[in-house]
């Protein structure tokens, strides 16, 4: 039986969902049916009408009205992080499961509130933190889990983009606090967790912005992480670089193992091993194959889960750990001190338990 859903957010990244993701689930898989769509800007209704065939009368500016007038199994939330909790509260009120764009919310407090409320209602929730679920990262992660080249000791990563030159004036990101880590770094921190095969133990972060930046918050970072399994990670993130050295889906990750260096760079995965002091062996790793990656795969797994299938790896519990690393990194950047991530998370969960 098809799962019925309401799409909340049709502009910005919501347009990408309508053009590239929802047609795959609706038409190719046939496992879900869109029954309504919501956006505060009626000009964006065209995305739902043109690309997923939704009639005009099923497009709403009021999310509550959409939920009142349309029976749905789940909602797909694609709005700015500060609005996530409001939309999740509505979904819970109407008994819907939840698929939501990253992060869970814009603060650690809100993440913990959402976690408690979703668990209390017994609903299913997953977070579309997509880049970890692309073809090269999944290939690299599978290779590291097999330990084909021995134990992993540390990972180095780089993201260098010129995005500010293409960011429209007035975009909400100009005024966001901690915009880089919230919008960009969260993906790479999550990828480091996945590649290491562990949650974070401690993090130390330094952030800054160049003199020419027009954003309110810092746009560059250097982050050092120790994972609970002993793996160390180094992350360099730059949003306003002069050159697009490693942009989206072309990120650089290097994992040092006992018997080889595993490298992901510009959509390729390879292993480099020195055979002696003068020469080295390069092994090109074939990329894993499946019918969909990124958001299409995530919503596919989510629909299967709420239909009785396996819980997806981007579930709420896993993403709470991702958010703990994210907000602990922000805390470290603000204070200039390292943060014990699990203690940081526990302190917020304890506060929420008392307040709840």
C-alpha positions in Angstrom: 0.0 0.0 0.0 1.3 3.4 -0.9 2.3 5.8 1.9 0.6 9.2 1.7 2.7 12.3 2.5 2.7 16.0 2.7 5.6 18.0 1.4 6.4 21.0 3.6 8.7 23.4 1.8 8.7 23.9 -2.0 11.1 26.8 -2.5 14.9 26.7 -2.3 16.0 23.2 -1.6 12.3 22.2 -1.7 12.4 22.8 -5.4 15.2 20.2 -5.7 13.0 17.7 -3.9 10.2 18.3 -6.3 12.3 18.2 -9.5 14.8 15.4 -8.6 13.7 13.3 -5.7 9.9 13.0 -5.3 9.3 11.8 -8.9 11.7 8.9 -8.2 9.7 7.7 -5.2 6.2 8.6 -6.7 6.7 7.4 -10.3 9.7 4.9 -10.4 9.2 3.2 -7.1 5.5 3.8 -6.7 5.7 3.4 -2.9 4.5 6.9 -1.9 1.8 9.4 -2.9 1.9 13.1 -2.3 -1.5 14.3 -1.1 -0.7 18.0 -0.3 2.2 20.5 -0.3 2.9 23.6 1.9 4.9 26.7 1.4 4.5 30.2 2.9 5.2 31.7 -0.6 2.4 30.8 -3.1 4.8 31.4 -6.0 6.5 28.2 -5.1 3.4 26.1 -5.5 4.3 25.7 -9.2 7.1 23.3 -8.2 4.6 20.8 -6.7 2.1 21.3 -9.6 4.6 21.1 -12.4 7.0 18.4 -11.3 4.8 16.0 -9.1 1.4 16.8 -10.6 -0.3 18.1 -7.5 -3.5 20.1 -8.2 -3.7 23.7 -7.1 -6.3 23.1 -4.4 -3.8 20.7 -2.7 -1.2 23.5 -2.2 -1.4 25.4 1.1 0.3 28.3 2.8 -0.9 27.0 6.2 0.6 23.6 7.3 -2.1 23.0 9.9 -4.8 23.4 7.3 -3.0 21.0 5.0 -2.8 18.4 7.8 -6.4 19.0 8.8 -7.7 18.5 5.3 -5.5 15.6 4.1 -4.9 12.3 5.7 -1.1 11.5 5.6 1.2 8.8 6.9 4.2 11.1 7.0 5.5 14.6 6.3 8.7 15.6 4.5 10.0 18.8 6.1 12.3 21.0 3.9 12.3 24.4 5.6 15.0 26.3 7.5 16.3 24.6 10.7 14.7 27.3 13.0 11.2 26.2 11.8 11.8 22.4 12.1 10.4 22.1 15.6 7.2 23.9 14.8 6.5 21.6 11.8 7.5 18.5 13.7 5.1 19.5 16.5 2.3 19.7 13.9 3.2 16.4 12.5 3.1 14.7 15.9 -0.3 16.4 16.7 -1.8 14.8 13.6 -0.1 11.4 14.1 2.4 11.5 11.3 5.8 10.0 11.0 8.6 12.5 10.0 11.3 12.8 7.4 13.2 16.1 8.0 16.1 17.9 6.4 19.2 18.3 8.5 19.9 19.2 11.2 17.2 18.1 13.6 16.9 21.7 14.7 19.0 24.9 14.9 20.0 24.4 18.6 21.0 21.5 20.8 18.1 22.4 23.2 15.6 22.1 20.3 17.2 18.8 19.1 16.7 17.3 22.5 13.1 18.6 22.8 12.3 17.1 19.4 13.9 13.8 20.3 11.9 13.6 23.6 8.6 14.5 21.9 9.0 12.1 19.0 9.9 9.2 21.3 7.0 10.0 23.6 4.6 9.8 20.7 6.1 6.6 19.4 6.5 8.1 15.9 9.3 7.2 13.5 11.6 10.0 12.4 14.7 10.1 10.1 16.9 13.0 9.0 17.9 13.6 5.4 21.6 14.2 6.0 22.5 13.2 2.4 26.2 13.4 1.6 27.1 10.4 3.7 24.8 8.4 1.5 26.4 9.2 -1.9 28.2 6.6 -3.9 31.9 7.4 -3.1 31.4 7.8 0.7 29.4 4.6 0.9 32.2 2.8 -1.1 34.8 4.2 1.2 32.9 3.4 4.3 32.3 -0.2 3.2 36.0 -0.7 2.5 37.0 0.6 5.9 34.4 -1.6 7.7 36.0 -4.7 6.0 39.4 -3.7 7.4 40.9 -5.0 4.2 43.9 -2.8 4.8 44.1 -3.2 8.6 42.9 -1.0 11.4 42.0 2.6 10.8 44.0 5.2 12.8 43.0 8.6 11.5 41.1 10.5 8.8 41.8 13.8 7.2 39.2 15.7 5.2 38.9 19.0 3.2 36.0 21.0 1.7 36.9 24.2 -0.2 34.1 26.0 -2.0 33.4 29.5 -3.5 29.7 29.4 -2.6 29.3 33.0 -1.4 29.8 34.3 -4.9 26.6 32.5 -5.9 24.5 33.1 -2.8 21.5 35.4 -3.6 21.3 38.7 -1.7 18.7 38.4 1.2 19.2 34.6 1.6 18.5 33.6 5.2 22.1 32.2 5.4 23.5 35.8 5.5 22.0 36.3 8.9 22.4 32.8 10.4 24.6 32.3 13.5 27.2 29.6 13.0 26.1 29.2 9.4 29.0 27.3 8.1 28.9 24.4 10.6 25.1 24.3 10.6 24.6 24.3 6.8 27.9 22.8 5.5 30.1 21.3 8.2 27.3 19.0 9.6 27.5 16.9 6.4 31.3 16.4 6.7 31.2 15.8 10.5 28.6 13.1 9.9 30.7 11.6 7.1 33.7 11.4 9.5 31.5 9.6 12.1 30.4 7.1 9.5 33.9 6.5 8.1 35.4 6.1 11.6 32.6 3.8 12.5 32.1 5.6 15.9 30.5 8.5 17.7 32.7 11.3 18.8 34.4 11.5 22.2 36.0 15.0 22.1 36.1 17.9 19.7 38.1 21.1 19.3 37.1 23.6 16.7 38.4 26.9 15.5 36.3 29.1 13.1 36.9 32.4 11.3 35.9 34.4 8.3 38.0 36.4 5.8 37.9 40.2 5.8 35.8 40.3 2.6 33.0 38.1 3.9 29.5 39.5 3.9 28.0 36.8 6.1 27.3 37.4 9.8 29.0 34.3 11.0 32.3 32.5 10.3 32.8 30.8 7.0 35.9 28.6 7.6 36.8 26.0 10.2 39.5 23.6 11.4 38.1 20.8 13.6 40.0 18.1 15.5 38.0 15.1 16.7 38.8 12.0 18.8 36.2 9.2 18.3 35.1 6.9 21.0 36.9 4.0 19.2 40.2 5.9 19.2 40.2 7.0 15.6 41.3 10.7 15.2 39.9 13.0 12.5 41.0 16.4 11.1 38.5 18.5 9.1 39.2 21.7 7.1 36.2 23.5 5.8 36.2 26.7 3.7 33.1 28.3 2.3 34.6 31.4 0.6 37.7 30.0 -1.0 39.2 31.5 -4.1 39.1 28.2 -5.9 36.6 25.3 -5.8 39.2 22.7 -4.8 36.8 20.2 -3.2 33.2 21.2 -3.5 29.9 19.2 -2.9 30.3 15.6 -3.9 34.0 16.3 -4.7 35.2 16.3 -1.1 38.6 15.0 -0.1 38.8 12.3 2.6 42.0 10.4 3.4 41.9 7.4 5.8 45.1 6.1 7.2 45.1 2.4 7.8 47.9 0.0 8.9 48.5 -1.4 5.4 47.2 1.3 3.1 45.9 4.9 2.6 42.3 5.0 1.4 41.5 8.2 -0.5 38.2 9.6 -1.7 38.6 12.6 -4.0 36.5 14.0 -6.8 34.1 11.0 -7.0 36.9 8.4 -7.0 38.1 6.0 -4.3 41.6 4.5 -4.4 44.1 2.8 -2.1 47.8 3.8 -2.1 50.5 1.6 -0.6 54.2 2.1 -0.6 56.0 -1.0 -1.7 59.5 0.4 -1.0 61.2 3.7 -0.6 61.0 4.5 -4.3 57.7 3.2 -5.5 54.0 2.8 -4.6 51.0 0.7 -5.6 47.7 2.4 -6.5 44.6 0.4 -6.4 41.5 1.9 -7.9 38.4 0.8 -6.0 35.2 0.2 -8.1 32.3 2.3 -6.7 29.3 0.5 -5.2 26.2 0.4 -7.4 22.5 0.8 -6.6 19.5 2.4 -8.3 19.5 5.7 -6.2 21.8 7.7 -3.9 21.5 10.7 -1.7 18.0 12.0 -1.0 16.3 9.6 -3.3 17.8 6.6 -1.4 17.0 8.2 2.0 13.3 8.7 1.3 13.2 5.2 -0.3 14.6 3.7 2.9 12.3 5.8 5.1 9.1 4.7 3.2 10.2 1.1 3.5 10.8 1.6 7.2 7.4 3.0 8.0 5.9 0.2 5.9 7.5 -2.4 8.2 11.0 -2.6 6.9 14.4 -2.1 8.5 15.2 1.1 10.4 17.5 3.3 8.2 20.9 4.4 9.4 19.9 8.1 9.3 17.3 7.5 12.1 16.7 10.0 14.9 19.0 8.3 17.4 21.9 8.3 15.0 21.3 11.9 14.0 21.1 13.1 17.6 24.8 11.9 17.8 25.5 13.9 14.6 23.9 17.0 16.1 25.8 16.5 19.4 29.1 16.6 17.5 27.8 19.6 15.5 26.8 21.7 18.4 29.8 20.6 20.5 31.9 21.9 17.7 30.1 25.2 17.8 30.5 25.3 21.6 34.2 24.7 21.2 34.5 27.4 18.5 32.8 29.9 20.8 34.7 29.1 24.0 38.1 28.1 22.5 38.1 25.0 24.6 37.7 21.3 23.7 34.4 19.7 24.4 33.6 16.2 25.7 30.8 15.3 23.2 29.0 12.6 25.1 29.0 14.6 28.3 27.8 17.6 26.3 24.9 15.6 24.9 24.0 14.1 28.3 23.9 17.5 29.9 21.3 18.7 27.4 19.3 15.5 27.6 19.2 15.8 31.4 18.0 19.4 31.2 15.3 18.4 28.8 14.2 15.5 31.0 13.8 17.9 33.9 12.0 20.5 31.8 9.8 17.9 30.1 
